[in-house]
Amino acid sequence: MSKSVRVEFLFGRRVRDARNKVVGRIECIFAKWDGQDCVVERYDLGPGAMLERFGVSAASLVGWPAAEPLRVPWDQLDLSDPERPCLRCTLEELKKMTR
């Protein structure tokens, strides 16, 4: 069963992890076409994702290390309530998965 969510309403939404800790806001959504369906591959969260979206590197601005976006695979984001998206795992578990 597939579910449709209007992605324009997801941008900027605060995402919490399984322990209710805020992990960032949805800044980028990566998707591809699969026949007539547009299928989400991953979500990028946080300030690093916003800067990357605009092609700006924090390192190039002030010489600091670049903030890495938090990359969330499509199946790790629960959108059963699109106004309150949440990870299906803790932030620590996600970081281990996406290394």
N, CA, C and O of each residue as an XYZ file, in Angstrom:
396
protein
N       0.852     -1.179      0.000
C       0.000      0.000      0.000
C       0.891      1.233      0.000
O       1.799      1.342      0.825
N       0.643      2.154     -0.910
C       1.438      3.380     -0.942
C       0.601      4.529     -0.379
O      -0.629      4.534     -0.443
N       1.309      5.475      0.162
C       0.642      6.625      0.742
C       1.217      7.880      0.114
O       2.426      7.987     -0.095
N       0.352      8.816     -0.182
C       0.799     10.075     -0.752
C       0.789     11.160      0.313
O      -0.157     11.295      1.088
N       1.872     11.928      0.326
C       1.983     13.071      1.227
C       2.440     14.249      0.388
O       3.345     14.116     -0.436
N       1.832     15.375      0.588
C       2.209     16.570     -0.171
C       3.518     17.111      0.399
O       3.555     17.640      1.510
N       4.588     16.968     -0.379
C       5.917     17.312      0.132
C       6.077     18.795      0.447
O       6.885     19.154      1.304
N       5.341     19.642     -0.212
C       5.486     21.080      0.073
C       5.118     21.417      1.511
O       5.549     22.439      2.045
N       4.318     20.555      2.139
C       3.950     20.782      3.536
C       4.970     20.197      4.508
O       4.894     20.446      5.711
N       5.922     19.423      3.995
C       6.941     18.823      4.852
C       8.145     19.738      5.078
O       8.790     19.673      6.124
N       8.448     20.593      4.093
C       9.623     21.450      4.211
C       9.542     22.330      5.450
O       8.536     22.993      5.702
N      10.618     22.318      6.209
C      10.688     23.136      7.415
C      10.072     22.494      8.640
O      10.144     23.057      9.732
N       9.462     21.317      8.480
C       8.870     20.640      9.645
C       9.971     20.135     10.562
O      10.976     19.588     10.107
N       9.772     20.322     11.836
C      10.705     19.826     12.850
C      10.511     18.322     12.995
O       9.385     17.837     13.113
N      11.621     17.592     12.985
C      11.601     16.134     13.107
C      12.166     15.746     14.471
O      13.182     16.281     14.914
N      11.497     14.818     15.116
C      11.953     14.296     16.412
C      12.334     12.838     16.234
O      11.856     12.164     15.322
N      13.202     12.359     17.115
C      13.574     10.948     17.043
C      12.660     10.122     17.938
O      11.698     10.642     18.503
N      12.963      8.840     18.064
C      12.114      7.922     18.830
C      12.065      8.270     20.315
O      11.173      7.814     21.031
N      13.017      9.072     20.778
C      13.022      9.507     22.186
C      12.453     10.916     22.347
O      12.571     11.527     23.409
N      11.838     11.419     21.287
C      11.201     12.734     21.266
C      12.210     13.887     21.277
O      11.857     15.010     21.637
N      13.449     13.621     20.888
C      14.483     14.648     20.800
C      14.440     15.280     19.410
O      14.411     14.567     18.407
N      14.436     16.613     19.346
C      14.443     17.299     18.051
C      15.785     17.046     17.382
O      16.838     17.268     17.981
N      15.743     16.577     16.126
C      16.977     16.278     15.404
C      17.218     17.233     14.241
O      18.313     17.239     13.679
N      16.238     18.031     13.867
C      16.407     18.999     12.782
C      15.119     19.209     12.021
O      14.098     18.574     12.286
N      15.197     20.107     11.081
C      14.053     20.398     10.208
C      14.307     19.812      8.819
O      15.451     19.725      8.372
N      13.238     19.415      8.150
C      13.361     18.884      6.794
C      13.712     20.044      5.862
O      12.956     21.005      5.722
N      14.871     19.925      5.235
C      15.344     20.972      4.322
C      15.358     20.517      2.871
O      15.113     21.312      1.964
N      15.646     19.231      2.649
C      15.714     18.693      1.284
C      15.044     17.332      1.236
O      15.098     16.557      2.191
N      14.416     17.058      0.111
C      13.806     15.756     -0.129
C      14.323     15.271     -1.475
O      14.176     15.952     -2.489
N      14.934     14.080     -1.476
C      15.466     13.509     -2.703
C      14.530     12.401     -3.157
O      14.174     11.513     -2.383
N      14.136     12.467     -4.428
C      13.183     11.489     -4.967
C      13.568     11.146     -6.399
O      14.357     11.845     -7.034
N      12.996     10.057     -6.890
C      13.209      9.656     -8.285
C      11.884      9.158     -8.847
O      10.966      8.800     -8.109
N      11.811      9.146    -10.158
C      10.617      8.632    -10.820
C      10.737      7.123    -10.961
O      11.782      6.599    -11.349
N       9.656      6.442    -10.643
C       9.534      5.004    -10.816
C       8.237      4.791    -11.590
O       7.161      4.658    -11.009
N       8.366      4.764    -12.897
C       7.165      4.730    -13.736
C       6.446      6.059    -13.615
O       7.028      7.107    -13.896
N       5.193      6.031    -13.202
C       4.437      7.264    -13.026
C       4.469      7.771    -11.596
O       3.870      8.801    -11.286
N       5.163      7.055    -10.725
C       5.235      7.441     -9.317
C       6.546      8.149     -9.020
O       7.602      7.774     -9.530
N       6.463      9.158     -8.207
C       7.644      9.835     -7.700
C       7.897      9.264     -6.300
O       7.064      9.407     -5.405
N       9.052      8.616     -6.121
C       9.341      7.877     -4.898
C      10.478      8.561     -4.137
O      11.546      8.811     -4.695
N      10.240      8.856     -2.878
C      11.252      9.508     -2.046
C      12.344      8.509     -1.700
O      12.065      7.375     -1.310
N      13.605      8.950     -1.849
C      14.754      8.119     -1.478
C      15.302      8.490     -0.105
O      15.679      7.617      0.676
N      15.344      9.809      0.190
C      15.860     10.234      1.488
C      15.437     11.671      1.770
O      15.015     12.418      0.887
N      15.571     12.016      3.049
C      15.308     13.373      3.543
C      16.605     13.882      4.166
O      17.287     13.141      4.872
N      16.945     15.137      3.909
C      18.100     15.759      4.559
C      17.596     16.784      5.555
O      16.734     17.606      5.242
N      18.148     16.723      6.767
C      17.697     17.581      7.859
C      18.822     18.475      8.349
O      20.004     18.177      8.174
N      18.421     19.582      8.969
C      19.354     20.428      9.705
C      19.963     21.562      8.911
O      19.758     21.677      7.702
N      20.722     22.408      9.614
C      21.336     23.578      8.988
C      22.293     23.207      7.857
O      22.382     23.925      6.861
N      23.007     22.094      8.004
C      23.921     21.663      6.949
C      23.181     21.382      5.650
O      23.688     21.670      4.566
N      21.978     20.818      5.758
C      21.162     20.526      4.572
C      20.678     21.809      3.916
O      20.627     21.910      2.690
N      20.319     22.798      4.747
C      19.864     24.067      4.192
C      21.006     24.761      3.452
O      20.815     25.259      2.342
N      22.179     24.794      4.055
C      23.328     25.419      3.402
C      23.696     24.678      2.121
O      24.001     25.303      1.105
N      23.668     23.353      2.167
C      23.978     22.556      0.979
C      22.975     22.824     -0.132
O      23.345     22.894     -1.304
N      21.710     22.973      0.231
C      20.664     23.233     -0.768
C      20.936     24.520     -1.526
O      20.664     24.617     -2.723
N      21.479     25.515     -0.816
C      21.785     26.795     -1.452
C      23.202     26.847     -2.012
O      23.632     27.879     -2.526
N      23.929     25.734     -1.912
C      25.272     25.679     -2.451
C      26.278     26.466     -1.632
O      27.292     26.925     -2.159
N      26.001     26.622     -0.349
C      26.879     27.385      0.524
C      27.535     26.425      1.500
O      26.871     25.586      2.109
N      28.828     26.556      1.638
C      29.546     25.757      2.615
C      29.908     26.643      3.791
O      30.479     27.719      3.612
N      29.579     26.198      4.982
C      29.932     26.968      6.171
C      31.435     27.173      6.226
O      31.900     28.219      6.680
N      32.198     26.195      5.773
C      33.651     26.306      5.795
C      34.115     27.451      4.900
O      35.052     28.172      5.244
N      33.465     27.617      3.759
C      33.887     28.691      2.855
C      33.465     30.060      3.370
O      34.061     31.069      2.992
N      32.456     30.110      4.219
C      32.006     31.397      4.756
C      32.943     31.934      5.828
O      33.342     33.097      5.781
N      33.290     31.097      6.786
C      34.066     31.585      7.920
C      35.238     30.694      8.300
O      35.870     30.915      9.333
N      35.535     29.706      7.494
C      36.647     28.833      7.800
C      36.345     27.751      8.817
O      37.269     27.093      9.294
N      35.086     27.543      9.165
C      34.704     26.495     10.107
C      34.480     25.195      9.353
O      34.281     25.198      8.138
N      34.512     24.099     10.070
C      34.171     22.836      9.399
C      32.717     22.877      8.918
O      31.839     23.417      9.591
N      32.490     22.303      7.759
C      31.139     22.302      7.200
C      30.203     21.454      8.059
O      30.568     20.368      8.510
N      29.000     21.962      8.277
C      27.965     21.193      8.995
C      27.408     20.168      8.024
O      26.943     20.510      6.936
N      27.459     18.926      8.424
C      26.938     17.856      7.576
C      25.434     17.741      7.760
O      24.937     17.797      8.885
N      24.708     17.582      6.660
C      23.271     17.334      6.799
C      23.043     15.969      7.440
O      23.862     15.061      7.296
N      21.949     15.837      8.134
C      21.542     14.545      8.660
C      20.725     13.880      7.561
O      19.641     14.349      7.216
N      21.245     12.794      7.015
C      20.591     12.108      5.899
C      19.728     10.967      6.440
O      20.218     10.062      7.115
N      18.440     11.032      6.129
C      17.476     10.064      6.662
C      16.907      9.242      5.507
O      16.223      9.794      4.646
N      17.173      7.936      5.471
C      16.567      7.086      4.438
C      15.034      7.160      4.520
O      14.471      7.351      5.598
N      14.390      7.011      3.400
C      12.936      7.165      3.319
C      12.200      6.316      4.345
O      11.192      6.743      4.908
N      12.714      5.104      4.587
C      11.981      4.186      5.463
C      12.210      4.437      6.954
O      11.642      3.738      7.793
N      13.039      5.431      7.290
C      13.290      5.745      8.693
C      12.512      6.975      9.167
O      12.639      7.385     10.321
N      11.710      7.561      8.277
C      10.913      8.722      8.664
C       9.435      8.354      8.668
O       8.873      7.981      7.638
N       8.818      8.462      9.830
C       7.399      8.149      9.997
C       6.586      9.384      9.665
O       6.676     10.403     10.349
N       5.788      9.285      8.603
C       4.948     10.407      8.167
C       3.469     10.107      8.378
O       2.616     10.674      7.696
N       3.162      9.218      9.319
C       1.757      8.909      9.575
C       1.010     10.160     10.022
O      -0.197     10.270      9.803
N       1.714     11.105     10.647
C       1.175     12.432     10.951
C       2.130     13.434     10.312
O       3.105     13.844     10.943
N       1.865     13.838      9.062
C       2.800     14.706      8.342
C       3.109     16.039      9.046
O       4.130     16.664      8.758
N       2.253     16.468      9.944
C       2.533     17.704     10.675
C       3.552     17.476     11.781
O       4.136     18.430     12.295
N       3.769     16.223     12.146
C       4.720     15.872     13.216
C       5.565     14.675     12.792
O       5.454     13.599     13.381
N       6.412     14.854     11.770
C       7.234     13.728     11.335
C       8.217     13.308     12.425
O       8.708     14.141     13.187
N       8.495     12.011     12.488
C       9.444     11.540     13.495
C      10.242     10.361     12.945
O       9.781      9.614     12.082
N      11.446     10.225     13.473
C      12.291      9.094     13.100
C      11.728      7.822     13.709
O      11.087      7.856     14.760
N      11.964      6.723     13.057
C      11.556      5.424     13.577
C      12.615      4.858     14.525
O      12.473      3.746     15.035
N      13.668      5.626     14.753
C      14.781      5.187     15.586
C      15.311      6.399     16.359
O      14.801      7.510     16.214
N      16.325      6.175     17.170
C      16.958      7.300     17.861
C      17.969      7.943     16.916
O      18.353      7.351     15.908
N      18.391      9.145     17.248
C      19.398      9.846     16.453
C      20.690      9.020     16.404
O      21.315      8.906     15.350
N      21.080      8.456     17.523
C      22.309      7.665     17.585
C      22.227      6.440     16.668
O      23.191      6.117     15.974
N      21.083      5.765     16.668
C      20.898      4.602     15.795
C      20.951      5.012     14.333
O      21.531      4.303     13.510
N      20.352      6.149     14.002
C      20.366      6.632     12.616
C      21.797      6.919     12.163
O      22.191      6.548     11.057
N      22.568      7.579     13.020
C      23.948      7.897     12.650
C      24.761      6.627     12.398
O      25.609      6.610     11.505
N      24.519      5.573     13.162
C      25.219      4.307     12.946
C      24.809      3.679     11.615
O      25.639      3.103     10.912
N      23.513      3.795     11.271
C      22.996      3.213     10.037
C      23.541      3.894      8.805
O      23.773      3.238      7.789
N      23.751      5.185      8.870
C      24.079      5.965      7.671
C      25.564      6.266      7.521
O      25.940      7.076      6.675
N      26.398      5.643      8.307
C      27.854      5.849      8.152
C      28.361      5.252      6.885
O      29.555      5.333      6.599
